[in-house]
């Protein structure tokens, strides 16, 4: 390394450290100012409290409701110590929010009058649809109000009532319910087209029900047929399947009839659910609405063009799912020009304090000086298992749906992000709902090629995802078909799939994808041939296409 190069790197390091230190000082200063201002502010003059202070109150209160006063260690990772996604499992790294770690004197009763007052004020206001920060402030107020009303021990509700202006606890609960309804109508007026309230939506779910849901148009019709048949035949999965489509222009009547004829498969026109939101568009933006419309408590949502190497039902017994009620899978660790705007949008939505969990990920640092080449791709939404009885998970799905609404996506979200995929974890992070990604980035499945000494590469658009045990689990982008856009039965063309490349043991600045992010370069100890069971399954998938999938007229 030349002296000039070394000097440049040092300058970048100190610039990054200085900016981060200033940001941290501002956060600490804001908290300090808030603590002083408690003496002066009253719910009657909430207009004098800056949004940043309200945000700090909301985050601390939500971390408290998540139980972090009981489980928080005395210290947590510094924002400067970037740690990789496989950084271990000690208590500091497992703590999700982290806002209460150094606030051992925190008392929710001290800030409740301000949160309550802000929620009452917000419930009587409208907001700029393009202002995602204000949207998040309102959404947190809505979530907190609902959670206190329906999902909090009665002992805490009684304590909060005692520092509220209502004369009786019955009046307090009536007011909470009124606030929740007003905020629902402000933020999500489309919900009442299908369910009177979010509580009614949640109560409509059959307890412990499990099912598969997907969205499907004409382009992916044959994939959907194949995916359902593969579940039944190779994994002995008899779960009910719901297929959502966006009118007959999206999925033709003949194809609707063919899918409806499959056992235990229900076709549902998504335009009959939340019509104000689903009347326009199709595809990506409809995914969260389909999950919300599904009648199941445990929804295994998947794109029709995915293929599984293990039963998808196995995710329900994973520790991540049992702990959080959802599991997220990472996209490729790759840098795409222009996608850094999504990173900036996440920080605009949460300008004061991201969760401790999020700060440990390279994605949220990709807009910082010196990190311009860091990965700005984070989540893959081809398979999303969720438990909608979990109130935080349900509210996150509703906020994700809003971000994919026509006005929001055209004005803001799709200008910054690539489709729907980041909306799910952006919403979960913004509502301070605990979540976790599988502890690896997307790999690849295809043909392995030598890539220098002790290295190999797989160039493939088929991205491999592993399960909690870091074993190959599923892949997407057409399953075993070479190009799903250029086939008609029986003239299928298949990809040659012989090896998998894993992406584990990740460093923060590593970006191992090249050639328009379709080639993954890995050490030889992370590239493996498919085992006999996996090879047999791939061949079975091909035979299923050849022998069972037939052309269907419109």
N, C-alpha and C positions, 0 to 999 in steps of 0.2 A: 504494500500500500504506500503510495507516494505521500510526502509531507503535506502537499496541497490537499490531497483527498482526505487525509486524516483531519486536517484543520477544518475542512468543510463539514465532515461528520460531527466534529465536536461542536461547531457552531449550531448545527441542526439540533443536537442533543440539548444544548443549553437554552436554545429558543423554545423548544418543546417544554422543557422543565419550567422555564419562566412563565410561559402562558398557562400551564397547568397550575402552577403555584398561585398565580393571580386569580384564576377561577376558583380555586379552593378557598383563598382568603375572602373572596366575595361571598361565597356560600356561607362560610363561618360568620362573616360580618352580618349577613342577612339574618342568620339564626340569632345572633347576639342582639341585633336591633329588635327583632321580633320579641325576644324575651324582655327587653326593656319596655317595649311598647305595650305589653300586656297591662302595665300599670295605667296607661292613658286611654287606650282604645276601649270602646264598649260596642256591643252589637248595634247600638243606635247610630253610630257613625262609621259603619263598615266601609263607606266610600273612601275613607282616609287610609285604609289598609291596602298596601300594594298587592297585586296579584301574586307576586313572588312570595310574600309572606303567607298568603292563603295556601299557596302550593306546598310550602314547607309544612304547614299544619296538616294538610291532607296526607302527605307522605308519611309523616310521623304517626298519625292516627291509624293509617292503614297498616303500617308495619306493626303497630301495637295490636291491632285486630288479628294480624297474622301470627301473633304469639311471640314476637321477637324480644319482648321484655323478659320472658322466661328463659329463652334459649340463647340469647346473645352473649358471645364471649366478650372479654374486656377490651380487646383490640380487634381490628380488622385490617385487611390489606390496604396499603396506601394506594392512592390513585396512580402513583408513579410506577408501581410494580406491576407491569403488564404480565399476566400469567396466562399460560396456554389453556386450551380447552380440556387438556388432560392433566390439570395441575394438581390432582389429588383430591382428597375428601376430608381435609381437616375442618374443624368447626367454622373457622373464619370463612373459608371458601364455600361452605355449604349454607352460610347465612344469606338469605335472599336479598332483603332490602338494605339493612345496615344503617338506617338513619338514627337508630336509638342506641347504637353501640356505646357512644360516649355521652349519652344523655340519661344517666341512671336515675335522675330526679324527675323524669318525664311523668306527667300526670294527665291522662286524657281529659279529666274534668276541667282542667285549666283552659284548654283550647276548644272544648266542645261548644261553648256559647258563640264563638266566632265562626266555627264550621256550620253550626246550625243557622246562624244569622245569614251567612253567605248563601247557604242552600235555599233559604226562604227568599232571599233577594233574587238569586239566579232563576228561581222558578217563575218569576214574574217578568223575566227579560227575554228578548230574542238576542241572537248573536250573528256575527258575520260568518257565513258558511265556509269562507276561505281561511278563517282564523282557527287553525287546528289547536293552538294552545288554549284559546278560550273554550273550544269544544271539549278538550280534555279536562279543564277545570270544572265545567258543568257536568261532564260524565262521571268524574270522581265524586262530586257532590251527590249525584243520583245514586251511584253505587253505595256510597256510605249510608245514605238515608235508607235505602232498601235493606242493606245488611243489618242496620240497627233495628229496623222494624221486623225483619223476618228471620234473621240468621245470627242472632247475638243472644248470649245468656240473659235471662230476665233480670239477674242481679245487676248487670251493667246498664241495662235499659233503665232500671230504677234510679241508679246513680246519675245518669245523664239527665233524666227528667228533673231531678232535684236542682240542677243548675240551669234549667230551662224556664222560660217565663210562664208556661201553662200552669194552671192551678191544680189540675188533676192529671194523673198518669193517662187516663182515658183521653183527655183532651190532647195530651202530648202525642199519643199514638195516632189520633185522628189528624193532627197537624203533619206528622211525619208522612202519613199516607197521602195527604193532599199534596205535599211537596213532591213526593215520588211520582204521583200521577202528572203533575204539572211539568216536571222535568222530563218525564217520558214523552209527553206531547210536544215539548220543545225540541228534544233531541231526536226522538224516534217516533214521530206521529204515525208512521206506517205500521207499527206493531199492532195498534188497535183495529186495523183492518182484518186481522186474523185472530188475535187474542186480545181480550179487554185490557189485560195488564201483563207485565213480565211474570208476575207471580202466577197468573193463570197459565201462561206458557209452560212454566216449570211444573205446575201441578198436573198438566195434561199428560206428562210422560209416565208411561207404565213403569212402576218400580223395577229396577234391575234389568229392564229390557235392553237387549243388544241387537243391533242390526247394522247392515251395510248400506251406505248411501253414496250415490255418485250423480254427477251431472253428465248428460250425454246429448250430443247432436248427431246429425247424419254422418259427419266425418268419423266419429268414433263408434258408430253403431256396431261394427263387427268386433271391435275390441271389447265392447261391453258384453256381447254374447259370449265371447271367448273367456273373458274374465270370470263370469258367473259359472260357466261350465267347468272351468278349471278348479274353482272352489269346491264345487260339488264332487268332482271326480277325484282330485288328487289330494285334497285336504279334508274331505268328508265334512265340509261346512254346510250346514242346513239352515243357517240364519236367514231371516227375511231380508230381501233387498229392495230398496227404494231407488228408482231412477227418475231424476228430475230433468225436465226439458223446458225450453222457453217457447212454447207454442208450436204449431205444426210447420212453421217455416224453419224451425230449428231441427225438429225430428219429425219426419214424414209419417202420415197415418199408417202406411204399410209397415214401417219399422216399429212404430209404437205397438201395433198388433203383434208383431213377431216377438218382441221382448215381453209383452204382457202374457203371452202364451207359455212362457217359461215358469216352472213351478215356484211358488213363493216369491214372485217378483211383482212389484207394484209400480206402475208408471204414473207419475204425477206432474201435471202442468204447473210449473213454478209461478206462472202468471196468476194463478188462483191464490197464491200466498203473497202477502205484502205487495199487492198490485201496483201501488204508487212507486215502489222501488224496482219492481221486476218487469214493468211494462216495456221498458226500453233496454235493448242490449241482450247479451247472452254471454256464454263462455266464462272466462276468469271471474268476472265480477259477481257471478251468481253463486259461487261456492259457499260463502258464509250464509247466504240466505237458504240454500238447500239444507245445510246443517241445522239451522234454526227451525226449518219447516219439518224436519224429520221427526217421526213420532217416538223415536227411541231415546232412552236415557244415555246409553253408551253407543255413540255413533262412530263407526269405522268409516270415515269418509275417504274416498279414493278416486283418483282419476281413472277412467276406463282403460287407459293405455299403459297401466302399470302391470308388472309381473312379480310374483312373490316366489322366493326360494325357501321360505318357511311360512307356516300358517299365519295370516295376519291377526288371527284371534289371540295369538301368543302375546301380543303387546299388552293385553289387558292384565296380565299377571306380572308385568314388569314392575320393578320398584318405583320407577319414574312415574308411571301411570297411577299406581296406588297412592303415591305421595301427593301428586298434583292434580290428578284428574285430566291430564292431557300429556302428550309427548310431541315435541317438535323435532324435525329432522333438518339438518343443515344442507344448504346448497353447496356447490363447489366453492372452494376458497380461491376466488379469482377476482381480478380487478377488471371492471368494465367501465370504460370512459363514460362519464355522465351520470353513473349510478351513485356517485358520492352525494348527489342532491338528496337521495333518500336518507343518508346518514344525517345530513343537516336538518331534514324535516323531523326526524326522530328527536333531535336535540331542541328544535323549536317547540315541539309538543311537550318536552320535558326539560325546560331550560335550566332548572336549578339543580336537579339531583336525579341521575339515573340510579337504578338499583345496583347494589354491590355485585350482583350476578352479571348484569350487563356490562359493568365497567371492566370485568375480567375478560372481555371478548375484543378481539382486534377490530371487529366491525365498527364499533362506536368511536374508534380512534382514527378511522380512515380519512377523516377530513382535517386532521391536524398536521401542522408543518412537519415535514420529514417523513410523513406516512402516506404520501400521495399514491404510492403503488400498492398499498395494503388492500386486502380483499374488501370489496364493497358489495358482495353477495352474501346473504346470510341464510334465509330459510327456503326450503323446498316444500311446496304445499300439495304434492301429489298424493300424500297419505297423511291424514290428520285424525288421530283417535281422540275423542273428547267425552267427558262425562258432564252432561248438561244439568244434572242435579247439583253439581258444584256451582254455587252462586257466582263466584268469581270467574269461572270458566264461561258461564252463560253470558255474563255482562261483557266479557272480553269479545265473545263472538258477535254480540250485538254491536259493539263499537267497531269491530272489524267490518261488519256488514255496512255500517254507516260510511266508513272510509271508502267502500266500494260502491256507494250510491252514485247515481248519475252525476249530480252536481259536484259532489266532493271529489270523485275520481277525475272528472274532466278539469276542474278548476285547480286541483292541488295534487292528489295522490299519484295519479298515473303520469303526471309530468315529472315526478321525482323518482318513482319506483317502477319496476318492471312487473306490471300486472298486480295480482292480488297477494302474492306470496309473502311479502313483508308485513302486510296489514295485520295478520294474525298475532304475530309476536309484538308488533308495535302497540297494538291495543292492549295486550296482556301486560306488557311493561308499563304502559301509561296508567293503567288502573292498579298497578302495584300488586297484581295477582301472581303468586309464585308459579314459575314455569321452569322447565329445563329442556335443553337440547340433548339429543343423543351425543355422546362424548366423542364424536368423530365428524369429519366433513365428508361430503359426497365423494365417493370413489368412482370407478369406472368398470364396466364389464365389456369384454370384446376380445381382441387378439393382442397378445403381448409381443412387443418388439424390444430388441436390445437397444439400450440408450446409454452407452458408455460403460465404464467399469462399475460393476456391482449395481447397475441401475437398469430399469426397464420402463417402458411407457406403453400405455394403451390409448389409442386414438379412437374415440367413440363418443357419440352423442347420448349413449345410454349410461345414465349415472346411477351408480350403485350406492345403496344405503345399508348400513349395518344396524343390528339391534343393540340392546344394552350390553350384551356379551361380546360385542364387536365381531359378530359373525354375519356373513352376507344374508340380507333379509329381503330386500326388494329393489327393483330398478324400474326406470320409466322411459318415456320417449319411444313408445311403440312396442314395448315388450320384445318378443322375438322377431317381429317383422322389421325388415330392413328400412323401409320407408312407408309409413302408414298412409301417406298422402297419394301414393301412386300404385294402388293395387285394387283389384276387384276379384272376388272369389271366382274360380278356384286358382287364379294366377297370383299366388302369394310368393313374395321373395323374402327370404329369411336372412337375418344377420348371423355371422359366424361368432359364436360366443364360447370361448374356451378358457379364458382367464379372468380373474378379478384383480383390480388394483385398489388397495385400501388407502385411506388417508387418515392415519392416526399418528400420535406422537408429534403434534403440530407445534411449530414455532409461530410467534405472532406475525412476523414479517414475511413468512414463507408464502409464495404464490406459485404453486407448482403446475398450473395449467397454461398451455401455450396453444398456438395455432387457432385463434378465435375461440379460445377456452374449450377446445374439444380434445386436447391431448393431455393426459395426466402422467407426469413423470414421478416415479417413486423408487426408493431403494428396493433391491431384489427381495428383501425380507418382508416387503409389504405387497408383493405380487405373487399370486398363487394360481395354479390350475384349478378348475372346478373339480370337486370330488365326484365320485361315481354317482352318488345320489343326485347331486345338482345337475350333472350332465344328463342323467336320465330324465329329470324333470324338464330340462330345456328341450330335449327331443320329444317328450310327451306333449309339450306345448305346441310344437311344430305340427305333430301328427293331428292334434285337435283342430288346428286351423285347416289342415288338408281334408280331414274326413268329416268334420261336423259343421263347419261354417259354410253356409250356402248363400248365394245371392238373393237379396230381397228387393222387390220392386217398391217404388214409392207408394 
